[in-house]
Amino acid sequence: MNRPYTFINVAMTADGKIDTFERKGSAISSKRDKSRVDELRAAADGILVGGRTLLDETPKLTVKSEALREDRVRRGLSPNPVKVGVVT
């Protein structure tokens, strides 16, 4: 079937938190996990975030690794995936 491949990646603390009560991101990922997320970003066409996150926090959502960005360009893609925001 010709359907888009979709995956979700969320980091949370052991008590189920994904953000602070002030809606400010918190560093809860390890260096190894950040590298894994960078590989996921490099493989994606777009990254979906909530509209409020996109407007309030202006996340970069970029591929950090220069080698991964160069690989995307060699494959005819932009260096970074497109930001996609959903507002309800």
C-alpha positions in Angstrom: 0.0 0.0 0.0 1.2 3.5 -0.8 0.9 5.1 2.6 3.2 7.4 4.5 5.4 5.9 7.2 4.7 7.5 10.5 6.4 7.1 13.9 6.2 8.8 17.2 9.0 9.6 19.6 8.4 11.0 23.1 10.7 11.2 26.1 9.2 11.2 29.6 10.3 10.9 33.1 9.7 7.8 35.3 6.7 9.6 36.8 5.1 10.3 33.4 6.1 13.9 32.9 7.0 15.2 29.4 7.4 18.9 30.3 7.6 21.2 33.3 4.5 22.8 34.8 5.8 26.1 33.3 5.7 24.5 29.8 9.5 24.8 29.5 11.4 21.9 28.1 13.4 19.8 30.5 16.6 17.9 29.6 15.6 14.3 30.4 17.4 12.5 27.5 20.8 10.9 27.6 23.6 11.7 25.1 23.0 8.3 23.5 19.2 9.0 23.1 19.9 12.5 21.6 22.0 10.8 19.0 19.2 8.3 18.2 16.7 11.1 17.9 19.0 12.9 15.5 19.1 9.8 13.3 15.3 9.7 13.4 15.1 13.3 12.4 17.5 12.7 9.6 15.3 10.0 8.2 12.1 12.0 8.4 10.4 14.3 5.8 8.7 16.3 8.5 8.4 16.7 12.2 5.0 17.2 13.8 4.6 19.3 16.9 1.6 21.0 18.6 0.8 24.5 17.3 1.3 26.1 20.7 4.8 24.5 21.0 5.6 25.7 17.5 4.5 29.3 18.3 5.5 29.6 21.9 8.8 27.8 22.0 10.0 28.1 18.4 11.7 24.7 18.4 14.6 24.2 16.0 13.8 20.6 15.1 16.9 20.4 13.1 19.3 17.6 12.4 22.3 18.2 14.6 24.9 16.0 12.9 26.7 17.6 10.0 27.2 14.1 8.5 23.5 13.3 8.6 22.6 16.7 7.1 25.1 16.1 4.3 23.7 12.7 3.6 20.2 14.2 3.3 21.5 16.7 0.8 23.2 13.9 -1.2 19.8 12.2 -1.4 18.2 15.3 -2.8 16.6 16.4 0.4 16.8 19.6 2.4 19.4 19.5 5.2 16.5 19.4 7.8 13.0 18.0 7.8 10.0 20.4 7.5 8.4 21.7 10.7 4.7 20.8 10.8 2.4 22.3 13.4 -1.2 21.3 14.4 -3.6 23.8 15.8 -7.1 22.9 17.0 
